[in-house]
């Protein structure tokens, strides 16, 4: 009985405040008008410089639904492989001319699963486009840390299970102005305590390409 009680105490210690316990870093992002910002990426980079390498087996997905990339912003760690399935009833032609990763997936039909895998092996921003549908655009943000999160519609992001320590915390958004592009701060995460790091950024106005008439819904593109 005493041995069982001792085991329970040890487990409680590990879960709530002992070795191996990790905290959350919680952030909110607003623009200069006080509006909550969706699709902002928060990254936490250990000041110690100790960052584990990405698992080469990590595979994520950017789908294409209703002639739209899903999702508009996809943050990944260097070394991640992305798959590009096509859930539409038409063909797509995906490409990137970005320095961080140039690639092209020629016109291909609908299909799911591990389709057209591309590995992203250096940090930076990749802008995705479709040669068939000019309005289709999305962003891949490649980082060198496993600690990152994307804001939801309420402007909130949570980096879960972040070890205690000192971090450089930064915010990025595809429409962020250069004047705000270096918004960062140093945050010290204490064992057993969650931490907040909120940001206010300035966004530039972006003109988007109008969708073609009748582009909503199905249809078949030869």
Rosetta blueprint (number, residue, H / E / L):
1 X L
2 X H
3 X H
4 X H
5 X H
6 X H
7 X H
8 X H
9 X H
10 X H
11 X H
12 X H
13 X H
14 X H
15 X H
16 X H
17 X L
18 X L
19 X L
20 X L
21 X L
22 X L
23 X E
24 X E
25 X E
26 X E
27 X E
28 X E
29 X E
30 X E
31 X E
32 X L
33 X L
34 X L
35 X L
36 X E
37 X L
38 X L
39 X L
40 X L
41 X E
42 X E
43 X E
44 X E
45 X E
46 X E
47 X L
48 X L
49 X L
50 X L
51 X L
52 X L
53 X L
54 X L
55 X L
56 X L
57 X L
58 X L
59 X E
60 X E
61 X E
62 X L
63 X E
64 X E
65 X E
66 X L
67 X L
68 X E
69 X E
70 X E
71 X L
72 X L
73 X E
74 X E
75 X E
76 X E
77 X E
78 X L
79 X L
80 X L
81 X E
82 X E
83 X E
84 X L
85 X L
86 X E
87 X L
88 X L
89 X L
90 X L
91 X L
92 X E
93 X E
94 X E
95 X E
96 X E
97 X E
98 X E
99 X L
100 X L
101 X E
102 X E
103 X E
104 X E
105 X E
106 X E
107 X E
108 X E
109 X L
110 X L
111 X E
112 X L
113 X L
114 X L
115 X L
116 X L
117 X L
118 X E
119 X E
120 X L
121 X L
122 X L
123 X L
124 X E
125 X E
126 X E
127 X E
128 X E
129 X E
130 X E
131 X L
132 X L
133 X L
134 X L
135 X L
136 X L
137 X E
138 X E
139 X E
140 X E
141 X E
142 X E
143 X E
144 X L
145 X L
146 X L
147 X L
148 X E
149 X E
150 X E
151 X L
152 X L
153 X L
154 X L
155 X L
156 X E
157 X E
158 X E
159 X E
160 X E
161 X E
162 X E
163 X L
164 X L
165 X E
166 X E
167 X E
168 X E
169 X E
170 X E
171 X E
172 X E
173 X L
174 X L
175 X L
176 X E
177 X L
178 X L
179 X L
180 X L
181 X L
182 X L
183 X L
184 X E
185 X E
186 X E
187 X E
188 X E
189 X E
190 X L
191 X L
192 X L
193 X L
194 X L
195 X E
196 X E
197 X L
198 X L
199 X E
200 X E
201 X E
202 X L
203 X E
204 X L
205 X L
206 X L
207 X L
208 X L
209 X L
210 X L
211 X L
212 X L
213 X L
214 X L
215 X L
216 X L
217 X L
218 X L
219 X L
220 X L
221 X L
222 X L
